[in-house]
Amino acid sequence: MNSVKIVAAMCLISGTTLAEDVPITGTVQSRCIIQTDTAGVYGNPNAYTLSTAPADGGVLPIVRYDVSLANAYKARITYPTSFSQSPTLNDTVTFTGSVDVSSVGDAAMADYQTDSITYDETREYDLVATGSTWFKVESEAVNGGNRAFPSGTYRAVVEAECIAQ
């Protein structure tokens, strides 16, 4: 009888399974880097307009994308729709703008502008080739009622993203 109990106990003990969760960790480095080549400056061609257009005394912001893996990323660039800093404004400011390819580092990028899609204030480009691409952003802000902008510092932000596909 004791031998039956011993055999049963041994079966229970040998049926016990030990388990351990073993972690796996990895780090992914983006192969798409975004750099500001030229910071934008608003010119003030008249009392109620701020513009980055060189003809208006402004400086177009230039954003550079460096890609080391083709067909893996999408550039998404949005021109400003509000000021990130400004004096108190009593009128509605209307923002307009555009995003365009300024320069490319490879002939395979020649169709980026024509193949891009635009929606709202955003333009998207499929980055199908490795190398550098420069994008220029135009921004214009018009104060409501053609009223003069109050004096002060005005800042707006271009949003540049690199989206993994």
SEKENU-311789 format. One record per residue: residue number from 1; x negated, y, z of N, C-alpha, C in turn. Coordinates in pm, 1 decimal, padded with zeros to 6 digits, m for minus. Layout:
<recs>
+-----+----------+----------+----------+----------+----------+----------+----------+----------+----------+
! num !     n_px !     n_py !     n_pz !    ca_px !    ca_py !    ca_pz !     c_px !     c_py !     c_pz !
+-----+----------+----------+----------+----------+----------+----------+----------+----------+----------+
! NUM !        X !        Y !        Z !        X !        Y !        Z !        X !        Y !        Z !
...
+-----+----------+----------+----------+----------+----------+----------+----------+----------+----------+
</recs>
This chain:
<recs>
+-----+----------+----------+----------+----------+----------+----------+----------+----------+----------+
! num !     n_px !     n_py !     n_pz !    ca_px !    ca_py !    ca_pz !     c_px !     c_py !     c_pz !
+-----+----------+----------+----------+----------+----------+----------+----------+----------+----------+
!   1 ! m00082.3 ! m00117.9 !  00000.0 !  00000.0 !  00000.0 !  00000.0 ! m00087.5 !  00125.3 !  00000.0 !
!   2 ! m00194.6 !  00122.6 !  00077.6 ! m00285.9 !  00236.6 !  00081.7 ! m00353.3 !  00257.7 ! m00052.9 !
!   3 ! m00383.5 !  00149.8 ! m00122.4 ! m00448.7 !  00163.0 ! m00252.3 ! m00355.6 !  00228.0 ! m00354.1 !
!   4 ! m00225.4 !  00205.8 ! m00344.9 ! m00128.7 !  00269.3 ! m00434.0 ! m00125.9 !  00420.2 ! m00406.9 !
!   5 ! m00131.9 !  00458.3 ! m00280.0 ! m00131.4 !  00599.7 ! m00244.2 ! m00259.7 !  00667.3 ! m00293.0 !
!   6 ! m00370.3 !  00599.5 ! m00281.6 ! m00497.7 !  00656.0 ! m00325.5 ! m00497.5 !  00675.1 ! m00477.3 !
!   7 ! m00447.3 !  00576.5 ! m00552.7 ! m00441.6 !  00584.9 ! m00698.9 ! m00348.6 !  00700.4 ! m00740.3 !
!   8 ! m00234.9 !  00713.0 ! m00672.3 ! m00140.3 !  00820.9 ! m00704.1 ! m00203.1 !  00957.4 ! m00675.8 !
!   9 ! m00273.4 !  00970.6 ! m00566.4 ! m00339.2 !  01097.0 ! m00532.7 ! m00447.2 !  01130.5 ! m00633.8 !
!  10 ! m00522.2 !  01031.3 ! m00678.4 ! m00627.8 !  01053.1 ! m00777.4 ! m00568.6 !  01096.0 ! m00911.3 !
!  11 ! m00453.7 !  01041.8 ! m00948.1 ! m00388.1 !  01081.1 ! m01072.7 ! m00344.7 !  01226.9 ! m01065.8 !
!  12 ! m00294.4 !  01270.4 ! m00950.9 ! m00252.6 !  01408.9 ! m00935.2 ! m00372.4 !  01503.2 ! m00941.8 !
!  13 ! m00479.9 !  01464.2 ! m00876.6 ! m00600.2 !  01548.0 ! m00875.4 ! m00662.1 !  01555.4 ! m01014.4 !
!  14 ! m00673.1 !  01445.9 ! m01084.1 ! m00736.9 !  01445.4 ! m01215.5 ! m00649.8 !  01513.9 ! m01320.7 !
!  15 ! m00519.1 !  01525.5 ! m01297.0 ! m00428.8 !  01592.8 ! m01389.6 ! m00431.0 !  01743.7 ! m01374.3 !
!  16 ! m00496.5 !  01793.8 ! m01271.7 ! m00503.9 !  01937.3 ! m01250.2 ! m00598.6 !  01998.7 ! m01353.1 !
!  17 ! m00555.0 !  02106.2 ! m01417.0 ! m00635.2 !  02173.3 ! m01518.3 ! m00674.7 !  02310.6 ! m01467.1 !
!  18 ! m00800.1 !  02344.2 ! m01485.6 ! m00846.9 !  02477.3 ! m01451.3 ! m00849.0 !  02560.9 ! m01579.0 !
!  19 ! m00814.9 !  02688.5 ! m01566.7 ! m00813.4 !  02776.9 ! m01683.9 ! m00881.8 !  02907.7 ! m01648.2 !
!  20 ! m00937.1 !  02968.3 ! m01748.4 ! m01003.4 !  03097.1 ! m01730.0 ! m00976.5 !  03181.0 ! m01854.5 !
!  21 ! m00937.1 !  03308.1 ! m01836.1 ! m00921.8 !  03400.3 ! m01947.7 ! m01057.6 !  03462.1 ! m01976.3 !
!  22 ! m01102.7 !  03449.5 ! m02099.1 ! m01232.8 !  03501.8 ! m02138.0 ! m01210.0 !  03622.7 ! m02228.8 !
!  23 ! m01250.2 !  03741.5 ! m02184.4 ! m01225.9 !  03861.8 ! m02265.9 ! m01320.0 !  03870.7 ! m02385.4 !
!  24 ! m01269.1 !  03932.6 ! m02490.5 ! m01349.1 !  03966.3 ! m02608.2 ! m01331.6 !  04116.2 ! m02629.8 !
!  25 ! m01441.4 !  04187.5 ! m02640.5 ! m01436.6 !  04332.8 ! m02655.4 ! m01511.6 !  04372.9 ! m02781.1 !
!  26 ! m01460.2 !  04471.5 ! m02850.4 ! m01527.9 !  04522.6 ! m02969.2 ! m01506.9 !  04672.3 ! m02978.9 !
!  27 ! m01596.9 !  04738.6 ! m03045.0 ! m01586.9 !  04882.5 ! m03066.6 ! m01589.1 !  04908.2 ! m03216.5 !
!  28 ! m01495.5 !  04988.7 ! m03262.6 ! m01488.7 !  05022.5 ! m03403.8 ! m01534.0 !  05166.9 ! m03421.5 !
!  29 ! m01631.3 !  05187.0 ! m03505.6 ! m01678.4 !  05320.2 ! m03540.8 ! m01609.1 !  05361.1 ! m03669.7 !
!  30 ! m01549.4 !  05477.9 ! m03670.8 ! m01484.1 !  05525.7 ! m03792.3 ! m01587.2 !  05545.4 ! m03902.1 !
!  31 ! m01548.1 !  05511.7 ! m04020.7 ! m01633.8 !  05534.3 ! m04136.7 ! m01582.4 !  05653.1 ! m04216.7 !
!  32 ! m01507.9 !  05736.9 ! m04145.2 ! m01456.7 !  05861.6 ! m04202.0 ! m01482.7 !  05970.8 ! m04099.7 !
!  33 ! m01561.4 !  06068.5 ! m04136.8 ! m01598.6 !  06176.6 ! m04046.4 ! m01547.4 !  06308.4 ! m04104.2 !
!  34 ! m01488.7 !  06390.0 ! m04018.4 ! m01436.2 !  06519.7 ! m04059.2 ! m01524.4 !  06628.4 ! m03998.1 !
!  35 ! m01568.7 !  06721.0 ! m04082.2 ! m01653.2 !  06831.5 ! m04038.1 ! m01595.5 !  06964.2 ! m04087.0 !
!  36 ! m01610.4 !  07068.5 ! m04008.4 ! m01576.6 !  07202.7 ! m04054.1 ! m01699.0 !  07258.8 ! m04124.8 !
!  37 ! m01687.6 !  07284.9 ! m04254.0 ! m01797.7 !  07346.1 ! m04327.9 ! m01792.4 !  07497.9 ! m04316.3 !
!  38 ! m01671.5 !  07553.3 ! m04325.8 ! m01654.1 !  07698.4 ! m04316.3 ! m01531.5 !  07726.1 ! m04230.7 !
!  39 ! m01549.2 !  07804.4 ! m04126.6 ! m01434.5 !  07844.1 ! m04044.6 ! m01356.7 !  07951.5 ! m04119.6 !
!  40 ! m01225.9 !  07946.5 ! m04114.3 ! m01142.4 !  08044.2 ! m04183.1 ! m01136.2 !  08176.6 ! m04109.1 !
!  41 ! m01108.8 !  08281.7 ! m04184.7 ! m01092.5 !  08416.1 ! m04128.2 ! m00971.5 !  08479.2 ! m04195.4 !
!  42 ! m00882.7 !  08536.9 ! m04114.1 ! m00769.7 !  08609.5 ! m04170.4 ! m00812.4 !  08750.4 ! m04210.3 !
!  43 ! m00783.8 !  08785.3 ! m04334.7 ! m00794.0 !  08923.2 ! m04378.1 ! m00658.7 !  08989.2 ! m04353.9 !
!  44 ! m00655.3 !  09120.3 ! m04358.5 ! m00533.0 !  09195.2 ! m04328.6 ! m00509.2 !  09294.7 ! m04442.7 !
!  45 ! m00460.5 !  09243.4 ! m04560.0 ! m00449.9 !  09329.2 ! m04678.6 ! m00346.3 !  09440.8 ! m04665.1 !
!  46 ! m00249.6 !  09422.0 ! m04576.4 ! m00154.5 !  09528.6 ! m04546.0 ! m00109.5 !  09509.4 ! m04400.9 !
!  47 ! m00030.3 !  09597.3 ! m04351.4 !  00003.6 !  09598.0 ! m04208.4 !  00079.6 !  09474.8 ! m04161.7 !
!  48 !  00149.7 !  09407.6 ! m04251.0 !  00237.2 !  09296.9 ! m04211.1 !  00193.8 !  09160.5 ! m04264.7 !
!  49 !  00073.8 !  09150.6 ! m04321.1 !  00026.4 !  09024.4 ! m04377.7 ! m00112.3 !  08990.1 ! m04325.6 !
!  50 ! m00129.9 !  08862.9 ! m04291.8 ! m00262.0 !  08806.3 ! m04263.0 ! m00283.2 !  08694.7 ! m04364.1 !
!  51 ! m00402.4 !  08689.4 ! m04425.1 ! m00426.6 !  08593.0 ! m04531.0 ! m00572.5 !  08549.2 ! m04531.7 !
!  52 ! m00593.4 !  08419.4 ! m04559.8 ! m00730.1 !  08368.6 ! m04573.5 ! m00782.5 !  08383.8 ! m04715.9 !
!  53 ! m00699.5 !  08433.4 ! m04807.5 ! m00742.4 !  08448.7 ! m04946.7 ! m00856.3 !  08550.0 ! m04956.8 !
!  54 ! m00963.9 !  08515.6 ! m05026.7 ! m01075.2 !  08609.6 ! m05042.3 ! m01031.5 !  08743.4 ! m05102.6 !
!  55 ! m00934.1 !  08742.3 ! m05192.8 ! m00885.5 !  08866.9 ! m05253.1 ! m00820.3 !  08958.0 ! m05149.8 !
!  56 ! m00777.4 !  08899.3 ! m05037.1 ! m00714.4 !  08976.6 ! m04929.5 ! m00811.7 !  09006.9 ! m04816.2 !
!  57 ! m00939.6 !  08980.6 ! m04838.1 ! m01040.4 !  09005.6 ! m04735.3 ! m01059.1 !  08890.0 ! m04638.6 !
!  58 ! m00998.1 !  08775.7 ! m04668.0 ! m01008.5 !  08659.0 ! m04580.8 ! m01117.5 !  08562.7 ! m04625.0 !
!  59 ! m01134.4 !  08458.8 ! m04546.9 ! m01228.1 !  08350.9 ! m04578.3 ! m01150.9 !  08219.9 ! m04567.8 !
!  60 ! m01153.5 !  08141.3 ! m04675.6 ! m01084.1 !  08012.4 ! m04675.5 ! m01157.9 !  07912.6 ! m04586.3 !
!  61 ! m01087.4 !  07845.7 ! m04497.1 ! m01152.9 !  07738.4 ! m04422.9 ! m01182.1 !  07620.9 ! m04517.2 !
!  62 ! m01298.5 !  07561.8 ! m04501.6 ! m01339.0 !  07445.9 ! m04581.5 ! m01364.1 !  07329.7 ! m04487.2 !
!  63 ! m01296.1 !  07218.4 ! m04514.8 ! m01307.9 !  07096.7 ! m04434.5 ! m01375.9 !  06990.3 ! m04520.3 !
!  64 ! m01478.1 !  06924.7 ! m04465.2 ! m01549.5 !  06819.0 ! m04538.0 ! m01516.3 !  06683.2 ! m04478.0 !
!  65 ! m01483.1 !  06588.5 ! m04564.4 ! m01462.5 !  06449.3 ! m04524.6 ! m01578.8 !  06368.3 ! m04579.0 !
!  66 ! m01646.8 !  06294.6 ! m04492.1 ! m01753.9 !  06202.8 ! m04532.2 ! m01703.9 !  06060.7 ! m04509.4 !
!  67 ! m01698.2 !  05982.6 ! m04617.0 ! m01642.6 !  05847.2 ! m04611.2 ! m01749.3 !  05747.3 ! m04654.3 !
!  68 ! m01771.3 !  05644.2 ! m04571.7 ! m01869.7 !  05541.8 ! m04607.0 ! m01804.8 !  05406.3 ! m04637.8 !
!  69 ! m01670.8 !  05403.5 ! m04646.1 ! m01598.4 !  05281.0 ! m04682.4 ! m01482.0 !  05321.1 ! m04772.6 !
!  70 ! m01492.1 !  05285.8 ! m04899.7 ! m01389.6 !  05325.0 ! m04997.4 ! m01258.5 !  05251.0 ! m04972.8 !
!  71 ! m01148.1 !  05315.3 ! m05010.4 ! m01013.7 !  05258.0 ! m05003.4 ! m00970.7 !  05217.8 ! m04863.2 !
!  72 ! m01028.2 !  05277.2 ! m04761.0 ! m00993.7 !  05240.3 ! m04624.0 ! m00926.2 !  05354.1 ! m04548.0 !
!  73 ! m00930.9 !  05475.9 ! m04602.8 ! m00881.4 !  05592.2 ! m04529.1 ! m00798.1 !  05684.5 ! m04618.0 !
!  74 ! m00718.3 !  05763.6 ! m04550.2 ! m00638.3 !  05867.0 ! m04613.8 ! m00667.5 !  05997.8 ! m04541.4 !
!  75 ! m00690.3 !  06104.4 ! m04616.8 ! m00706.0 !  06237.2 ! m04558.4 ! m00568.1 !  06300.5 ! m04550.0 !
!  76 ! m00535.0 !  06352.8 ! m04433.2 ! m00408.6 !  06424.4 ! m04413.4 ! m00443.1 !  06562.0 ! m04358.0 !
!  77 ! m00411.2 !  06666.1 ! m04435.3 ! m00447.6 !  06802.5 ! m04397.5 ! m00320.8 !  06887.9 ! m04396.9 !
!  78 ! m00301.3 !  06960.5 ! m04287.8 ! m00183.0 !  07044.0 ! m04270.2 ! m00225.4 !  07188.4 ! m04244.5 !
!  79 ! m00170.9 !  07280.4 ! m04324.5 ! m00202.6 !  07421.4 ! m04300.8 ! m00118.7 !  07473.4 ! m04183.9 !
!  80 ! m00160.3 !  07582.3 ! m04120.6 ! m00093.0 !  07631.3 ! m03999.3 !  00051.5 !  07674.8 ! m04023.8 !
!  81 !  00132.4 !  07656.5 ! m03920.3 !  00271.6 !  07703.1 ! m03922.5 !  00301.3 !  07793.9 ! m03803.4 !
!  82 !  00199.0 !  07820.7 ! m03725.5 !  00213.7 !  07911.4 ! m03611.7 !  00074.3 !  07955.0 ! m03568.3 !
!  83 !  00071.5 !  08056.4 ! m03485.3 ! m00055.2 !  08100.5 ! m03428.1 ! m00081.9 !  08021.8 ! m03300.7 !
!  84 ! m00205.9 !  07982.0 ! m03280.8 ! m00245.4 !  07921.0 ! m03154.0 ! m00280.7 !  08029.5 ! m03052.7 !
!  85 ! m00309.6 !  08149.0 ! m03103.4 ! m00334.4 !  08265.7 ! m03018.1 ! m00293.4 !  08389.8 ! m03095.7 !
!  86 ! m00221.7 !  08477.3 ! m03028.6 ! m00183.5 !  08605.3 ! m03089.8 ! m00129.9 !  08696.9 ! m02981.2 !
!  87 ! m00124.8 !  08826.4 ! m03010.5 ! m00054.5 !  08916.2 ! m02918.6 !  00094.6 !  08879.5 ! m02917.8 !
!  88 !  00169.5 !  08935.5 ! m02827.6 !  00313.2 !  08911.7 ! m02823.6 !  00376.5 !  08967.8 ! m02950.8 !
!  89 !  00454.1 !  08882.7 ! m03017.3 !  00517.6 !  08922.7 ! m03142.7 !  00668.4 !  08929.3 ! m03122.5 !
!  90 !  00729.2 !  09037.0 ! m03171.8 !  00872.8 !  09056.0 ! m03154.9 !  00952.7 !  09011.7 ! m03276.0 !
!  91 !  00885.8 !  08975.8 ! m03384.2 !  00954.2 !  08933.8 ! m03505.7 !  00913.7 !  08790.9 ! m03541.1 !
!  92 !  00989.1 !  08730.6 ! m03631.2 !  00958.1 !  08597.2 ! m03680.1 !  00848.2 !  08607.1 ! m03785.1 !
!  93 !  00746.9 !  08524.3 ! m03770.1 !  00636.5 !  08521.2 ! m03866.0 !  00660.0 !  08403.5 ! m03960.4 !
!  94 !  00650.3 !  08429.9 ! m04089.8 !  00666.4 !  08325.2 ! m04190.5 !  00528.7 !  08284.0 ! m04240.4 !
!  95 !  00500.4 !  08154.0 ! m04229.2 !  00372.2 !  08099.1 ! m04273.3 !  00390.5 !  08026.8 ! m04406.3 !
!  96 !  00295.6 !  08047.1 ! m04496.1 !  00285.9 !  07969.5 ! m04618.8 !  00140.0 !  07929.7 ! m04634.1 !
!  97 !  00113.3 !  07837.2 ! m04724.6 ! m00024.8 !  07795.7 ! m04744.7 ! m00037.2 !  07687.8 ! m04848.9 !
!  98 ! m00158.0 !  07639.6 ! m04863.6 ! m00185.5 !  07531.2 ! m04957.9 ! m00314.4 !  07461.8 ! m04917.2 !
!  99 ! m00328.9 !  07338.7 ! m04964.9 ! m00450.6 !  07259.9 ! m04944.1 ! m00493.4 !  07210.0 ! m05081.5 !
! 100 ! m00619.8 !  07229.5 ! m05115.9 ! m00670.0 !  07188.0 ! m05246.4 ! m00811.0 !  07131.5 ! m05233.2 !
! 101 ! m00845.3 !  07041.0 ! m05324.4 ! m00982.3 !  06992.1 ! m05331.3 ! m01069.6 !  07107.6 ! m05377.5 !
! 102 ! m01175.1 !  07133.2 ! m05304.8 ! m01267.5 !  07240.6 ! m05338.7 ! m01386.6 !  07187.6 ! m05417.7 !
! 103 ! m01437.6 !  07070.8 ! m05375.6 ! m01554.8 !  07012.9 ! m05440.0 ! m01559.8 !  06864.3 ! m05406.2 !
! 104 ! m01619.8 !  06785.1 ! m05493.9 ! m01634.3 !  06641.0 ! m05470.6 ! m01779.4 !  06600.6 ! m05490.4 !
! 105 ! m01818.1 !  06494.3 ! m05422.5 ! m01955.2 !  06446.7 ! m05431.5 ! m01973.8 !  06333.1 ! m05529.9 !
! 106 ! m01863.8 !  06285.2 ! m05591.0 ! m01872.1 !  06170.4 ! m05680.5 ! m01764.3 !  06183.4 ! m05787.9 !
! 107 ! m01795.4 !  06143.5 ! m05909.4 ! m01699.0 !  06152.3 ! m06019.3 ! m01573.8 !  06068.3 ! m05992.7 !
! 108 ! m01584.4 !  05963.0 ! m05909.8 ! m01469.6 !  05878.5 ! m05878.0 ! m01363.6 !  05953.8 ! m05796.7 !
! 109 ! m01399.1 !  06072.6 ! m05747.3 ! m01306.5 !  06153.9 ! m05666.8 ! m01236.1 !  06260.2 ! m05750.8 !
! 110 ! m01261.4 !  06262.4 ! m05880.2 ! m01211.5 !  06369.4 ! m05967.0 ! m01059.7 !  06381.0 ! m05966.7 !
! 111 ! m00988.4 !  06273.4 ! m05942.9 ! m00842.0 !  06275.8 ! m05947.8 ! m00777.2 !  06293.0 ! m05810.4 !
! 112 ! m00854.1 !  06320.3 ! m05708.6 ! m00796.3 !  06334.4 ! m05574.0 ! m00682.7 !  06436.4 ! m05570.5 !
! 113 ! m00700.6 !  06551.8 ! m05633.8 ! m00597.5 !  06656.2 ! m05627.9 ! m00470.5 !  06611.7 ! m05700.6 !
! 114 ! m00485.3 !  06559.5 ! m05822.1 ! m00366.8 !  06521.3 ! m05899.6 ! m00297.6 !  06398.8 ! m05840.7 !
! 115 ! m00372.1 !  06311.7 ! m05772.5 ! m00312.9 !  06191.2 ! m05713.9 ! m00260.3 !  06212.9 ! m05572.2 !
! 116 ! m00276.6 !  06332.2 ! m05518.4 ! m00233.8 !  06359.7 ! m05380.7 ! m00082.6 !  06375.6 ! m05374.0 !
! 117 ! m00030.9 !  06365.0 ! m05251.8 !  00111.7 !  06390.6 ! m05230.5 !  00125.9 !  06504.9 ! m05130.9 !
! 118 !  00228.6 !  06585.6 ! m05151.1 !  00253.4 !  06701.6 ! m05066.1 !  00392.2 !  06691.0 ! m05007.0 !
! 119 !  00402.7 !  06717.2 ! m04879.5 !  00532.6 !  06727.4 ! m04813.7 !  00519.8 !  06828.2 ! m04700.0 !
! 120 !  00624.6 !  06906.8 ! m04683.0 !  00624.0 !  07013.6 ! m04583.2 !  00494.6 !  07095.6 ! m04597.4 !
! 121 !  00418.7 !  07106.8 ! m04490.8 !  00293.1 !  07183.9 ! m04493.7 !  00171.4 !  07093.8 ! m04508.5 !
! 122 !  00193.1 !  06969.3 ! m04545.7 !  00088.1 !  06867.3 ! m04543.5 !  00057.8 !  06814.9 ! m04683.1 !
! 123 ! m00069.9 !  06786.8 ! m04705.9 ! m00112.2 !  06720.1 ! m04828.7 ! m00195.1 !  06598.9 ! m04788.9 !
! 124 ! m00168.2 !  06485.1 ! m04855.4 ! m00240.6 !  06360.4 ! m04828.7 ! m00317.8 !  06316.3 ! m04952.1 !
! 125 ! m00437.8 !  06266.5 ! m04926.2 ! m00526.6 !  06218.7 ! m05031.4 ! m00573.6 !  06077.9 ! m04995.3 !
! 126 ! m00561.8 !  05983.2 ! m05089.4 ! m00622.6 !  05852.1 ! m05070.5 ! m00770.7 !  05865.4 ! m05100.8 !
! 127 ! m00853.7 !  05828.8 ! m05003.7 ! m00999.5 !  05841.4 ! m05019.9 ! m01051.9 !  05710.6 ! m05078.5 !
! 128 ! m01051.8 !  05702.0 ! m05210.7 ! m01081.5 !  05577.4 ! m05281.9 ! m01229.5 !  05557.8 ! m05312.0 !
! 129 ! m01311.5 !  05654.8 ! m05280.8 ! m01454.7 !  05644.1 ! m05310.8 ! m01536.1 !  05685.4 ! m05188.3 !
! 130 ! m01658.5 !  05636.6 ! m05181.9 ! m01748.0 !  05677.6 ! m05073.8 ! m01813.7 !  05810.1 ! m05110.9 !
! 131 ! m01850.3 !  05884.6 ! m05007.9 ! m01916.2 !  06012.4 ! m05030.0 ! m01841.0 !  06125.4 ! m04962.5 !
! 132 ! m01874.2 !  06247.3 ! m05001.3 ! m01817.9 !  06366.9 ! m04938.5 ! m01719.0 !  06437.0 ! m05030.2 !
! 133 ! m01612.7 !  06487.6 ! m04968.1 ! m01512.4 !  06567.9 ! m05038.9 ! m01484.6 !  06691.5 ! m04954.5 !
! 134 ! m01478.8 !  06807.4 ! m05020.1 ! m01452.0 !  06933.6 ! m04952.0 ! m01311.7 !  06981.0 ! m04989.3 !
! 135 ! m01235.1 !  07021.7 ! m04889.0 ! m01099.5 !  07070.7 ! m04909.7 ! m01091.1 !  07214.7 ! m04859.5 !
! 136 ! m01026.3 !  07300.5 ! m04938.8 ! m01005.1 !  07439.3 ! m04896.9 ! m00858.5 !  07455.9 ! m04858.7 !
! 137 ! m00836.8 !  07538.0 ! m04757.7 ! m00702.3 !  07558.7 ! m04706.0 ! m00670.6 !  07707.7 ! m04711.3 !
! 138 ! m00558.3 !  07739.6 ! m04773.0 ! m00514.0 !  07879.1 ! m04774.7 ! m00398.2 !  07892.6 ! m04676.7 !
! 139 ! m00400.3 !  08001.1 ! m04601.4 ! m00294.9 !  08029.0 ! m04503.8 ! m00256.6 !  08176.2 ! m04512.4 !
! 140 ! m00126.8 !  08200.2 ! m04513.6 ! m00077.9 !  08337.5 ! m04512.4 !  00034.3 !  08347.9 ! m04410.4 !
! 141 !  00032.1 !  08454.8 ! m04333.3 !  00135.0 !  08482.0 ! m04233.2 !  00191.5 !  08621.5 ! m04260.1 !
! 142 !  00324.1 !  08628.7 ! m04270.3 !  00390.1 !  08756.7 ! m04296.1 !  00483.1 !  08785.0 ! m04178.6 !
! 143 !  00464.9 !  08901.1 ! m04119.3 !  00547.1 !  08941.1 ! m04004.7 !  00686.4 !  08980.0 ! m04053.5 !
! 144 !  00788.7 !  08937.8 ! m03979.2 !  00927.4 !  08962.1 ! m04017.0 !  00959.2 !  09108.8 ! m04036.9 !
! 145 !  01047.7 !  09136.1 ! m04132.9 !  01092.2 !  09271.9 ! m04158.2 !  00984.1 !  09362.9 ! m04210.6 !
! 146 !  00876.6 !  09302.8 ! m04261.4 !  00762.0 !  09380.5 ! m04309.1 !  00714.2 !  09480.0 ! m04204.2 !
! 147 !  00718.4 !  09436.0 ! m04079.7 !  00669.0 !  09518.4 ! m03968.7 !  00521.7 !  09491.0 ! m03946.6 !
! 148 !  00452.6 !  09589.8 ! m03900.5 !  00308.1 !  09578.6 ! m03877.7 !  00279.2 !  09478.4 ! m03765.6 !
! 149 !  00173.2 !  09397.6 ! m03786.1 !  00123.7 !  09311.8 ! m03679.0 !  00061.2 !  09400.8 ! m03572.1 !
! 150 !  00087.7 !  09371.8 ! m03444.6 !  00018.7 !  09447.7 ! m03340.0 ! m00130.7 !  09414.8 ! m03340.1 !
! 151 ! m00212.5 !  09505.7 ! m03293.3 ! m00356.3 !  09480.4 ! m03290.1 ! m00387.0 !  09368.4 ! m03192.1 !
! 152 ! m00493.3 !  09295.2 ! m03219.2 ! m00533.9 !  09184.9 ! m03132.6 ! m00597.0 !  09072.9 ! m03213.0 !
! 153 ! m00623.8 !  08965.2 ! m03145.3 ! m00685.6 !  08847.9 ! m03207.4 ! m00576.9 !  08747.6 ! m03245.5 !
! 154 ! m00586.2 !  08699.0 ! m03368.6 ! m00492.0 !  08599.6 ! m03420.3 ! m00571.0 !  08474.8 ! m03458.3 !
! 155 ! m00525.4 !  08362.0 ! m03409.8 ! m00589.4 !  08234.0 ! m03443.8 ! m00480.6 !  08135.4 ! m03484.2 !
! 156 ! m00514.8 !  08052.4 ! m03580.1 ! m00427.8 !  07942.7 ! m03623.2 ! m00518.6 !  07822.6 ! m03648.2 !
! 157 ! m00460.6 !  07704.6 ! m03651.0 ! m00539.2 !  07582.6 ! m03661.9 ! m00494.5 !  07499.5 ! m03781.3 !
! 158 ! m00592.0 !  07457.2 ! m03861.1 ! m00568.6 !  07360.1 ! m03967.6 ! m00583.7 !  07222.3 ! m03904.8 !
! 159 ! m00486.7 !  07135.5 ! m03926.6 ! m00496.4 !  07000.3 ! m03872.5 ! m00549.6 !  06908.2 ! m03981.4 !
! 160 ! m00665.8 !  06848.7 ! m03956.9 ! m00729.1 !  06757.1 ! m04051.5 ! m00742.3 !  06621.2 ! m03984.5 !
! 161 ! m00684.3 !  06519.2 ! m04046.4 ! m00684.6 !  06384.8 ! m03989.9 ! m00740.6 !  06285.4 ! m04090.5 !
! 162 ! m00798.8 !  06180.3 ! m04040.5 ! m00843.2 !  06069.1 ! m04121.5 ! m00764.2 !  05947.2 ! m04073.6 !
! 163 ! m00678.1 !  05896.0 ! m04159.1 ! m00587.3 !  05787.5 ! m04121.8 ! m00638.0 !  05656.6 ! m04182.3 !
! 164 ! m00660.3 !  05556.4 ! m04098.3 ! m00701.0 !  05424.9 ! m04148.4 ! m00582.8 !  05361.6 ! m04220.8 !
! 165 ! m00610.4 !  05302.9 ! m04337.4 ! m00503.4 !  05238.9 ! m04417.1 ! m00505.5 !  05089.7 ! m04399.5 !
+-----+----------+----------+----------+----------+----------+----------+----------+----------+----------+
</recs>
